[in-house]
Amino acid sequence: MKPATAPAHAPAQSRLIAFRNAFLSGALLLAPLIVTIWAIRMIIDVGGGTFRPLYEQHLPDALQGISLLWDIVATGVVFLLVTGLGYLSNYVFGKYFLSIGERAIQRIPAVGAVYNSVKQMVATFGPQNRNLFNKVVLIEYPRAGCWTLGFLTNKAQGEAQARLGFEAWTVFVPTTPNPTGGFLLMLPRTAIIELEMSVGDAMKMIISGGAMVPSWPPAKHPVTIAL
């Protein structure tokens, strides 16, 4: 009996598969760089391009051809103005005028509702509430045997917890990949598993849909003794 021979097109097919795999590997290597460049370009287009009509007509003809440079400069100016606004908001004089502008915006129909919603979302995830999500926890949700990450937001025992008849902790379960939405749960203390994972690592895991899993146990940095 003659041994079975491979089809004649097998080498060509294997080369095609190798070419495809190499292309996908290269695309995956370039993807972070491309996304970073795209994000920077979008920031420049939005920040500098928005204000281009205000200054472009005042530029000499010889300098109007380098619009990208002027967009970068305008973006830098916008960042400086926003930073200055942040410093100004720390003083009573600045808070007074900012509050007047905020009340004026809130009185505009429809715009005020959108402004309040965005303000609440920013306040929730802003630096003022950086300690709001003080612990990463693991809970069974939405059913027994199905586990998900959550953030322990409070251990206080209010009316809702008191009426339950047991010690209940408040946990926020964010959605994936948009963690600004989620579910507020009040669970028994015994149903919550506290993790050593940092809030930042948990956010990365949630936003990536589980593609980025933090290493565990966390790497310990060696202790060096200066002589």
Secondary structure, 3 states (H helix, E strand, C coil): CCCCCCCCCHHHHHHHHHHHHHHHHHHHHHHHHHHHHHHHHHHHHHHHHHHHHHHHHHCCHHHCCCHHHHHHHHHHHHHHHHHHHHHHCCCHHHHHHHHHHHHHHHCCCCHHHHHHHHHHHHHHHCHHHCCCCCEEEEEECCCCCCEEEEEEEECCCCHHHHHHCCCEEEEEEECCCCCCCEEEEEEEHHHCEECCCCHHHHHHHHHCCCCCCCCCCCCCCCCCCCC
